Amino acid sequence: MTASRIVELAEFGGPEVLKIVQRDLPPPATGEVQIRHKAIGFNFIDIYQRKGIYPLPLPTGLGFEAAGVVEAVGQGVLEHAVGERVAYMNAGVGAYSERRNVAADKLVRLPESVSDETAATLLFKGMTAQYLLRRTHRVEPGDVLLVHSAAGGVGQILTRWATALGATVFGTTGSPEKRETALAAGCKEVIDLNDPQWPEAFLAASGIKARVVYDAIGKDTLLRSLDCAAPFGLVVNYGASSGKAPAVDPELLNKKGCLFLTRPSVFPHNANPATFRANAADLLDAIARGHVKADIGGRFELNDIAEVHRAAEQRRLKGTILIIP
Ligand SMILES: NC(=O)c1ccc[n+]([C@@H]2O[C@H](COP(=O)([O-])OP(=O)(O)OC[C@H]3O[C@@H](n4cnc5c(N)ncnc54)[C@H](OP(=O)(O)O)[C@@H]3O)[C@@H](O)[C@H]2O)c1
């Protein structure tokens, strides 16, 4: 047995329910490897799970994404060895920890050019951008896109990668201080969401409705996002930062221009190990080409996890937050 400091919650609630505890970690089972984490990624979904909006059986660990070093391999694991650098993003919750056992087929081997911190910054959010730009809609040169929360973790990656693919990206942010970040990621223009007329402001800036609207804000924005999509365009509701999106009457999609509306998730897109590896290779290629870059918005110790959650909910974060165990 090895000891590991982990974040555990025994009840759903505010950031104060996140407790640091010491737990024994058994050796890796058949098909698993044991990883010592070097960097852990924070994702907005961690908040939904802490609050019980996406309920988990309690008590539970939290966190989907981390990078580190293989310390032990279980029986039957041939493709990974002790000392190797790896990362993961869809191995179930428990990444907020010093050490962890993970199924070997959920791991990405890291090339030397990608640091642990970069991997923990980019893997979950980059794999999200990967399916949104390559599968939900295959972005083509000349596409006009509207990306909400363009200064955020996924938002910056979406913007930078879509721009590299030849799209023109308009972004929104929740405060003027985030405008420069969104512009630096590649937005042609940035719309302030505090303006109640933000859809009109988007249309004035773009002169044309969007082929695709990427909306992870949900409750506060989705209905107005429908006004920003071109006829036969696509509205992608992939998150609920402000709360769950309202139900949409299919007839509304007809009235707004025969629109398509989808609510996808990164996990089914990567459930098959071969597809997961292919998608990860696509992301690593985009990183190598400079189409996807890490924007580390801050580093926190595992002990300060409650403060990370507080700052995210108060919209104080830009880029991606790393947790160092
Ligand atoms: N479906 C999927 O596959 C998938 C995968 C990964 C992430 N996601 C979703 O993508 C979104 C972005 O994730 P992320 O980890 O990169 O987070 P993030 O964008 O860094 O943070 C969320 C952003 O949402 C915006 N926001 C708008 N209304 C808000 C409110 N009432 N409270 C808090 N934030 C609000 C804020 O940006 P502004 O202040 O600029 O508006 C905030 O920075 C999240 O909704 C997440 O759940 C979905």
The ligand as a MOL file (V3000), in Angstrom:
LIG
                    3D

  0  0  0     0  0            999 V3000
M  V30 BEGIN CTAB
M  V30 COUNTS 48 52 0 0 0
M  V30 BEGIN ATOM
M  V30 1 N -19.6780 19.1280 -23.0900 0
M  V30 2 C -18.3890 18.9350 -22.9920 0
M  V30 3 O -17.8490 18.0210 -23.5920 0
M  V30 4 C -17.5540 19.8640 -22.1620 0
M  V30 5 C -16.2120 19.5690 -21.9200 0
M  V30 6 C -15.4360 20.5080 -21.2350 0
M  V30 7 C -16.0150 21.6800 -20.7660 0
M  V30 8 N -17.3420 21.8870 -20.9840 0 CHG=1
M  V30 9 C -17.9850 23.1350 -20.5340 0
M  V30 10 O -17.3240 24.2030 -21.1650 0
M  V30 11 C -17.3980 25.3530 -20.3390 0
M  V30 12 C -16.0080 25.9250 -20.1870 0
M  V30 13 O -15.2540 25.0640 -19.3590 0
M  V30 14 P -13.8620 25.5520 -18.7720 0
M  V30 15 O -13.4260 24.5200 -17.8020 0
M  V30 16 O -12.9650 25.9370 -19.8760 0 CHG=-1
M  V30 17 O -14.3020 26.8430 -17.9300 0
M  V30 18 P -14.0310 28.3960 -18.2290 0
M  V30 19 O -14.5300 28.7610 -19.5920 0
M  V30 20 O -12.6010 28.6930 -17.9660 0
M  V30 21 O -14.9370 29.0570 -17.1520 0
M  V30 22 C -16.3410 29.1950 -17.3650 0
M  V30 23 C -16.6610 30.5720 -17.9460 0
M  V30 24 O -18.0650 30.6740 -18.1070 0
M  V30 25 C -18.4130 32.0300 -18.1230 0
M  V30 26 N -19.6480 32.2460 -17.3730 0
M  V30 27 C -20.7790 32.7650 -17.8900 0
M  V30 28 N -21.7320 32.8240 -16.9770 0
M  V30 29 C -21.2080 32.3520 -15.8280 0
M  V30 30 C -21.7130 32.1890 -14.5200 0
M  V30 31 N -22.9800 32.5370 -14.2020 0
M  V30 32 N -20.8840 31.6730 -13.5850 0
M  V30 33 C -19.6320 31.3150 -13.8840 0
M  V30 34 N -19.0890 31.4350 -15.1310 0
M  V30 35 C -19.8710 31.9710 -16.0810 0
M  V30 36 C -17.2380 32.8030 -17.5160 0
M  V30 37 O -16.6210 33.5080 -18.5900 0
M  V30 38 P -17.0450 35.0190 -18.8780 0
M  V30 39 O -16.9820 35.7200 -17.5490 0
M  V30 40 O -16.0740 35.5260 -19.8690 0
M  V30 41 O -18.4630 34.9580 -19.4330 0
M  V30 42 C -16.2980 31.7150 -17.0270 0
M  V30 43 O -14.9540 32.0910 -17.1480 0
M  V30 44 C -18.0740 24.9010 -19.0320 0
M  V30 45 O -19.4500 25.1850 -19.0830 0
M  V30 46 C -17.8520 23.4010 -19.0510 0
M  V30 47 O -18.7890 22.7050 -18.3020 0
M  V30 48 C -18.1120 21.0100 -21.6620 0
M  V30 END ATOM
M  V30 BEGIN BOND
M  V30 1 1 1 2
M  V30 2 2 2 3
M  V30 3 1 2 4
M  V30 4 1 4 5
M  V30 5 2 4 48
M  V30 6 2 5 6
M  V30 7 1 6 7
M  V30 8 2 7 8
M  V30 9 1 8 9
M  V30 10 1 8 48
M  V30 11 1 9 10
M  V30 12 1 9 46
M  V30 13 1 10 11
M  V30 14 1 11 12
M  V30 15 1 11 44
M  V30 16 1 12 13
M  V30 17 1 13 14
M  V30 18 2 14 15
M  V30 19 1 14 16
M  V30 20 1 14 17
M  V30 21 1 17 18
M  V30 22 2 18 19
M  V30 23 1 18 20
M  V30 24 1 18 21
M  V30 25 1 21 22
M  V30 26 1 22 23
M  V30 27 1 23 24
M  V30 28 1 23 42
M  V30 29 1 24 25
M  V30 30 1 25 26
M  V30 31 1 25 36
M  V30 32 1 26 27
M  V30 33 1 26 35
M  V30 34 2 27 28
M  V30 35 1 28 29
M  V30 36 1 29 30
M  V30 37 2 29 35
M  V30 38 1 30 31
M  V30 39 2 30 32
M  V30 40 1 32 33
M  V30 41 2 33 34
M  V30 42 1 34 35
M  V30 43 1 36 37
M  V30 44 1 36 42
M  V30 45 1 37 38
M  V30 46 2 38 39
M  V30 47 1 38 40
M  V30 48 1 38 41
M  V30 49 1 42 43
M  V30 50 1 44 45
M  V30 51 1 44 46
M  V30 52 1 46 47
M  V30 END BOND
M  V30 END CTAB
M  END
